[in-house]
Amino acid sequence: MDFWQVLPVALALVLVIEGMLPFLSPGRWRQMIVQVAALEDRLIRNIGLGSMLLGLLLLYWVH
């Protein structure tokens, strides 16, 4: 499989996983969004960086 075949599959899986919480518990999802909106930009960036690094580590480990 080449990159252009895997990329849409990976994006589709991200959308499925990201859509699970609002589908299963919209009230809890709304509370979470309000809590995230109250966080400082620096903390949100750090969480994003940590998430990206964890994803890269997982890709490296799986591959």
N, CA, C and O atoms as CSV, one atom per row, in Angstrom:
chain,resi,resn,atom,element,x,y,z
A,1,MET,N,N,0.842,-1.186,0.000
A,1,MET,CA,C,0.000,0.000,0.000
A,1,MET,C,C,0.882,1.242,0.000
A,1,MET,O,O,1.887,1.311,0.708
A,2,ASP,N,N,0.499,2.191,-0.784
A,2,ASP,CA,C,1.271,3.425,-0.776
A,2,ASP,C,C,0.572,4.475,0.096
A,2,ASP,O,O,-0.537,4.263,0.587
A,3,PHE,N,N,1.239,5.590,0.271
A,3,PHE,CA,C,0.784,6.661,1.161
A,3,PHE,C,C,-0.620,7.135,0.816
A,3,PHE,O,O,-1.436,7.344,1.714
A,4,TRP,N,N,-0.915,7.306,-0.455
A,4,TRP,CA,C,-2.195,7.870,-0.871
A,4,TRP,C,C,-3.357,6.898,-0.690
A,4,TRP,O,O,-4.514,7.314,-0.744
A,5,GLN,N,N,-3.079,5.631,-0.481
A,5,GLN,CA,C,-4.130,4.671,-0.148
A,5,GLN,C,C,-4.360,4.618,1.362
A,5,GLN,O,O,-5.486,4.422,1.818
A,6,VAL,N,N,-3.295,4.792,2.128
A,6,VAL,CA,C,-3.387,4.695,3.578
A,6,VAL,C,C,-3.943,5.984,4.193
A,6,VAL,O,O,-4.677,5.928,5.179
A,7,LEU,N,N,-3.603,7.137,3.622
A,7,LEU,CA,C,-4.018,8.418,4.190
A,7,LEU,C,C,-5.538,8.539,4.340
A,7,LEU,O,O,-5.994,8.905,5.423
A,8,PRO,N,N,-6.345,8.252,3.313
A,8,PRO,CA,C,-7.795,8.380,3.507
A,8,PRO,C,C,-8.340,7.403,4.554
A,8,PRO,O,O,-9.289,7.723,5.268
A,9,VAL,N,N,-7.746,6.227,4.642
A,9,VAL,CA,C,-8.175,5.260,5.653
A,9,VAL,C,C,-7.865,5.800,7.045
A,9,VAL,O,O,-8.699,5.718,7.946
A,10,ALA,N,N,-6.677,6.348,7.221
A,10,ALA,CA,C,-6.294,6.909,8.518
A,10,ALA,C,C,-7.199,8.077,8.896
A,10,ALA,O,O,-7.637,8.175,10.042
A,11,LEU,N,N,-7.479,8.959,7.948
A,11,LEU,CA,C,-8.365,10.096,8.224
A,11,LEU,C,C,-9.780,9.635,8.552
A,11,LEU,O,O,-10.431,10.198,9.432
A,12,ALA,N,N,-10.252,8.624,7.856
A,12,ALA,CA,C,-11.588,8.087,8.136
A,12,ALA,C,C,-11.652,7.515,9.549
A,12,ALA,O,O,-12.637,7.722,10.258
A,13,LEU,N,N,-10.612,6.798,9.961
A,13,LEU,CA,C,-10.582,6.250,11.326
A,13,LEU,C,C,-10.548,7.355,12.372
A,13,LEU,O,O,-11.187,7.234,13.418
A,14,VAL,N,N,-9.818,8.419,12.108
A,14,VAL,CA,C,-9.794,9.557,13.033
A,14,VAL,C,C,-11.198,10.138,13.174
A,14,VAL,O,O,-11.637,10.429,14.286
A,15,LEU,N,N,-11.904,10.311,12.057
A,15,LEU,CA,C,-13.253,10.866,12.107
A,15,LEU,C,C,-14.216,9.951,12.861
A,15,LEU,O,O,-15.067,10.429,13.612
A,16,VAL,N,N,-14.087,8.650,12.667
A,16,VAL,CA,C,-14.949,7.702,13.393
A,16,VAL,C,C,-14.682,7.789,14.888
A,16,VAL,O,O,-15.618,7.871,15.683
A,17,ILE,N,N,-13.416,7.773,15.273
A,17,ILE,CA,C,-13.066,7.824,16.695
A,17,ILE,C,C,-13.470,9.162,17.311
A,17,ILE,O,O,-14.011,9.194,18.417
A,18,GLU,N,N,-13.215,10.258,16.612
A,18,GLU,CA,C,-13.571,11.578,17.117
A,18,GLU,C,C,-15.087,11.765,17.225
A,18,GLU,O,O,-15.560,12.532,18.063
A,19,GLY,N,N,-15.839,11.072,16.388
A,19,GLY,CA,C,-17.290,11.215,16.406
A,19,GLY,C,C,-17.984,10.358,17.448
A,19,GLY,O,O,-19.181,10.522,17.685
A,20,MET,N,N,-17.256,9.455,18.068
A,20,MET,CA,C,-17.887,8.545,19.023
A,20,MET,C,C,-18.413,9.257,20.267
A,20,MET,O,O,-19.544,9.007,20.684
A,21,LEU,N,N,-17.613,10.140,20.867
A,21,LEU,CA,C,-18.036,10.798,22.101
A,21,LEU,C,C,-19.253,11.706,21.894
A,21,LEU,O,O,-20.203,11.612,22.671
A,22,PRO,N,N,-19.265,12.584,20.873
A,22,PRO,CA,C,-20.473,13.401,20.700
A,22,PRO,C,C,-21.710,12.571,20.366
A,22,PRO,O,O,-22.827,12.967,20.700
A,23,PHE,N,N,-21.524,11.434,19.716
A,23,PHE,CA,C,-22.667,10.573,19.403
A,23,PHE,C,C,-23.182,9.866,20.647
A,23,PHE,O,O,-24.389,9.813,20.881
A,24,LEU,N,N,-22.263,9.320,21.450
A,24,LEU,CA,C,-22.665,8.541,22.617
A,24,LEU,C,C,-23.097,9.405,23.803
A,24,LEU,O,O,-23.998,9.030,24.554
A,25,SER,N,N,-22.453,10.561,23.969
A,25,SER,CA,C,-22.742,11.399,25.133
A,25,SER,C,C,-22.598,12.880,24.767
A,25,SER,O,O,-21.593,13.501,25.111
A,26,PRO,N,N,-23.587,13.450,24.076
A,26,PRO,CA,C,-23.458,14.843,23.644
A,26,PRO,C,C,-23.347,15.840,24.797
A,26,PRO,O,O,-22.666,16.857,24.666
A,27,GLY,N,N,-24.003,15.566,25.915
A,27,GLY,CA,C,-23.908,16.475,27.061
A,27,GLY,C,C,-22.505,16.522,27.634
A,27,GLY,O,O,-21.978,17.598,27.916
A,28,ARG,N,N,-21.905,15.363,27.806
A,28,ARG,CA,C,-20.532,15.293,28.323
A,28,ARG,C,C,-19.553,15.921,27.340
A,28,ARG,O,O,-18.599,16.584,27.749
A,29,TRP,N,N,-19.786,15.715,26.044
A,29,TRP,CA,C,-18.930,16.307,25.022
A,29,TRP,C,C,-19.000,17.834,25.096
A,29,TRP,O,O,-17.978,18.512,24.985
A,30,ARG,N,N,-20.209,18.370,25.284
A,30,ARG,CA,C,-20.391,19.825,25.385
A,30,ARG,C,C,-19.654,20.370,26.603
A,30,ARG,O,O,-19.012,21.417,26.519
A,31,GLN,N,N,-19.740,19.665,27.746
A,31,GLN,CA,C,-19.010,20.086,28.951
A,31,GLN,C,C,-17.505,20.089,28.714
A,31,GLN,O,O,-16.796,20.986,29.170
A,32,MET,N,N,-17.029,19.080,28.001
A,32,MET,CA,C,-15.603,18.986,27.724
A,32,MET,C,C,-15.145,20.167,26.851
A,32,MET,O,O,-14.080,20.738,27.086
A,33,ILE,N,N,-15.946,20.525,25.856
A,33,ILE,CA,C,-15.597,21.650,24.978
A,33,ILE,C,C,-15.530,22.945,25.780
A,33,ILE,O,O,-14.632,23.758,25.563
A,34,VAL,N,N,-16.473,23.148,26.707
A,34,VAL,CA,C,-16.463,24.346,27.550
A,34,VAL,C,C,-15.208,24.370,28.417
A,34,VAL,O,O,-14.592,25.424,28.579
A,35,GLN,N,N,-14.821,23.226,28.974
A,35,GLN,CA,C,-13.617,23.160,29.803
A,35,GLN,C,C,-12.363,23.437,28.983
A,35,GLN,O,O,-11.460,24.132,29.450
A,36,VAL,N,N,-12.297,22.909,27.780
A,36,VAL,CA,C,-11.130,23.142,26.913
A,36,VAL,C,C,-11.063,24.612,26.511
A,36,VAL,O,O,-9.976,25.184,26.433
A,37,ALA,N,N,-12.209,25.222,26.258
A,37,ALA,CA,C,-12.226,26.639,25.871
A,37,ALA,C,C,-11.685,27.531,26.988
A,37,ALA,O,O,-11.189,28.626,26.720
A,38,ALA,N,N,-11.775,27.074,28.228
A,38,ALA,CA,C,-11.292,27.867,29.355
A,38,ALA,C,C,-9.789,27.705,29.591
A,38,ALA,O,O,-9.211,28.459,30.374
A,39,LEU,N,N,-9.157,26.757,28.943
A,39,LEU,CA,C,-7.717,26.533,29.142
A,39,LEU,C,C,-6.890,27.611,28.444
A,39,LEU,O,O,-7.342,28.242,27.489
A,40,GLU,N,N,-5.686,27.804,28.934
A,40,GLU,CA,C,-4.760,28.749,28.310
A,40,GLU,C,C,-4.233,28.166,27.003
A,40,GLU,O,O,-4.126,26.948,26.855
A,41,ASP,N,N,-3.906,29.043,26.059
A,41,ASP,CA,C,-3.390,28.608,24.764
A,41,ASP,C,C,-2.137,27.745,24.915
A,41,ASP,O,O,-1.964,26.756,24.203
A,42,ARG,N,N,-1.276,28.126,25.838
A,42,ARG,CA,C,-0.025,27.380,26.041
A,42,ARG,C,C,-0.300,25.931,26.433
A,42,ARG,O,O,0.361,25.016,25.941
A,43,LEU,N,N,-1.260,25.725,27.305
A,43,LEU,CA,C,-1.599,24.370,27.741
A,43,LEU,C,C,-2.207,23.565,26.594
A,43,LEU,O,O,-1.900,22.384,26.429
A,44,ILE,N,N,-3.058,24.199,25.811
A,44,ILE,CA,C,-3.658,23.516,24.655
A,44,ILE,C,C,-2.574,23.126,23.660
A,44,ILE,O,O,-2.606,22.026,23.107
A,45,ARG,N,N,-1.609,24.022,23.427
A,45,ARG,CA,C,-0.490,23.703,22.532
A,45,ARG,C,C,0.327,22.533,23.065
A,45,ARG,O,O,0.716,21.649,22.301
A,46,ASN,N,N,0.590,22.520,24.367
A,46,ASN,CA,C,1.356,21.426,24.964
A,46,ASN,C,C,0.616,20.097,24.836
A,46,ASN,O,O,1.229,19.062,24.573
A,47,ILE,N,N,-0.689,20.127,25.022
A,47,ILE,CA,C,-1.476,18.909,24.859
A,47,ILE,C,C,-1.420,18.441,23.409
A,47,ILE,O,O,-1.267,17.248,23.145
A,48,GLY,N,N,-1.542,19.377,22.471
A,48,GLY,CA,C,-1.440,19.033,21.048
A,48,GLY,C,C,-0.082,18.460,20.694
A,48,GLY,O,O,0.010,17.483,19.951
A,49,LEU,N,N,0.969,19.063,21.221
A,49,LEU,CA,C,2.322,18.563,20.967
A,49,LEU,C,C,2.491,17.158,21.546
A,49,LEU,O,O,3.047,16.272,20.897
A,50,GLY,N,N,2.009,16.967,22.760
A,50,GLY,CA,C,2.101,15.648,23.374
A,50,GLY,C,C,1.340,14.602,22.570
A,50,GLY,O,O,1.804,13.473,22.412
A,51,SER,N,N,0.186,14.976,22.069
A,51,SER,CA,C,-0.616,14.068,21.253
A,51,SER,C,C,0.108,13.710,19.957
A,51,SER,O,O,0.125,12.548,19.553
A,52,MET,N,N,0.700,14.703,19.312
A,52,MET,CA,C,1.435,14.435,18.071
A,52,MET,C,C,2.641,13.539,18.324
A,52,MET,O,O,2.896,12.609,17.559
A,53,LEU,N,N,3.385,13.815,19.399
A,53,LEU,CA,C,4.555,13.000,19.714
A,53,LEU,C,C,4.149,11.570,20.065
A,53,LEU,O,O,4.816,10.618,19.659
A,54,LEU,N,N,3.074,11.418,20.806
A,54,LEU,CA,C,2.574,10.083,21.125
A,54,LEU,C,C,2.153,9.350,19.851
A,54,LEU,O,O,2.419,8.157,19.708
A,55,GLY,N,N,1.502,10.053,18.928
A,55,GLY,CA,C,1.123,9.447,17.659
A,55,GLY,C,C,2.327,9.014,16.843
A,55,GLY,O,O,2.332,7.927,16.265
A,56,LEU,N,N,3.356,9.866,16.792
A,56,LEU,CA,C,4.577,9.512,16.075
A,56,LEU,C,C,5.264,8.307,16.715
A,56,LEU,O,O,5.747,7.417,16.014
A,57,LEU,N,N,5.307,8.280,18.035
A,57,LEU,CA,C,5.897,7.151,18.744
A,57,LEU,C,C,5.128,5.866,18.447
A,57,LEU,O,O,5.729,4.815,18.224
A,58,LEU,N,N,3.814,5.952,18.446
A,58,LEU,CA,C,2.982,4.788,18.139
A,58,LEU,C,C,3.201,4.312,16.698
A,58,LEU,O,O,3.290,3.111,16.442
A,59,LEU,N,N,3.287,5.254,15.771
A,59,LEU,CA,C,3.564,4.884,14.373
A,59,LEU,C,C,4.919,4.191,14.239
A,59,LEU,O,O,5.055,3.196,13.526
A,60,TYR,N,N,5.916,4.733,14.933
A,60,TYR,CA,C,7.251,4.144,14.894
A,60,TYR,C,C,7.222,2.734,15.476
A,60,TYR,O,O,7.834,1.821,14.921
A,61,TRP,N,N,6.518,2.554,16.585
A,61,TRP,CA,C,6.446,1.259,17.262
A,61,TRP,C,C,5.706,0.241,16.404
A,61,TRP,O,O,6.123,-0.915,16.328
A,62,VAL,N,N,4.608,0.651,15.750
A,62,VAL,CA,C,3.814,-0.266,14.938
A,62,VAL,C,C,4.541,-0.624,13.649
A,62,VAL,O,O,4.479,-1.762,13.183
A,63,HIS,N,N,5.224,0.352,13.082
A,63,HIS,CA,C,5.893,0.121,11.803
A,63,HIS,C,C,7.193,-0.607,12.032
A,63,HIS,O,O,7.914,-0.900,11.078
